[in-house]
């Protein structure tokens, strides 16, 4: 599955952005989709996940500020980011964890840059 992330940009602290991740097709046998981020000089870290059943989980540093959601009809994953902080600056990646035949696959989008100024 190809994933296309978009919606990043430049925003002042306290502002909001909504990221989108469009899948090239409907994903059958989906386990979960998620958003990760990687800041310069740091490892990629989990931001939020949503399972096929709709259960969500968030990293502590975004709880109460970010919301992950999915529109199955549009094959699109979203990340609503509010109350942004300079430390949220990173490249944000989406991924999809699913089964194809008997193989487990994890596909990644290309990333979208989010820059938050103080």
Residue pairs with C-beta under 8 A, 6 or more apart in sequence:
1 23
1 24
1 25
1 27
1 96
1 98
1 105
1 107
2 23
2 24
2 107
3 21
3 22
3 23
3 24
3 94
3 95
3 96
3 107
3 108
3 109
3 110
4 21
4 22
4 24
4 109
4 110
5 19
5 20
5 21
5 92
5 93
5 94
5 109
5 110
5 111
5 112
6 19
6 20
6 21
6 22
6 112
7 17
7 18
7 19
7 20
7 112
8 17
8 19
8 91
8 92
8 112
8 113
8 114
8 115
9 17
9 113
9 114
9 115
10 115
10 117
11 17
11 84
11 114
11 115
11 116
11 117
12 116
12 117
13 84
13 85
13 86
13 116
13 117
13 118
14 83
14 84
15 84
15 116
16 80
16 81
16 82
16 83
16 84
17 81
17 84
17 114
18 78
18 79
18 80
18 81
19 35
19 78
19 79
19 81
19 92
19 94
19 112
19 114
20 76
20 77
20 78
21 33
21 35
21 76
21 77
21 78
21 79
21 94
21 109
22 74
22 75
22 76
23 75
23 76
23 77
23 96
24 75
25 75
26 72
26 75
27 33
27 75
27 96
27 98
28 98
29 98
29 99
29 100
30 52
30 96
30 97
30 98
31 51
31 52
31 97
31 98
31 99
31 104
32 49
32 50
32 51
32 52
32 96
32 97
33 49
33 50
33 70
33 77
33 94
33 95
33 96
33 97
34 46
34 47
34 48
34 49
34 50
34 68
34 94
34 95
34 97
35 47
35 48
35 49
35 68
35 77
35 79
35 92
35 93
35 94
36 44
36 45
36 46
36 47
36 92
36 93
36 94
36 95
37 44
37 45
37 47
37 88
37 90
37 91
37 92
37 93
37 114
38 44
38 45
38 90
38 91
38 93
38 111
39 87
39 89
39 90
39 91
42 90
44 93
45 59
46 59
47 58
47 59
47 62
47 66
47 68
47 79
47 92
48 56
48 57
48 58
48 59
48 62
48 66
48 67
48 68
48 79
49 56
49 57
49 68
50 56
50 57
50 68
50 69
50 70
50 77
54 70
56 68
58 66
58 68
61 87
62 81
62 88
65 81
65 82
65 83
65 84
66 79
66 80
66 81
66 82
67 79
67 80
67 82
68 77
68 78
68 79
68 80
69 77
69 78
69 80
70 76
70 77
70 78
71 78
77 94
77 96
79 92
79 94
81 88
81 114
84 114
84 116
85 116
86 116
86 117
86 118
87 116
88 114
88 116
89 114
89 115
89 116
90 113
90 114
91 111
91 112
91 113
91 114
92 111
92 112
92 113
92 114
93 108
93 109
93 110
93 111
94 108
94 109
95 106
95 107
95 108
95 109
96 105
96 106
96 107
97 104
97 105
97 106
98 104
98 105
98 107
99 105
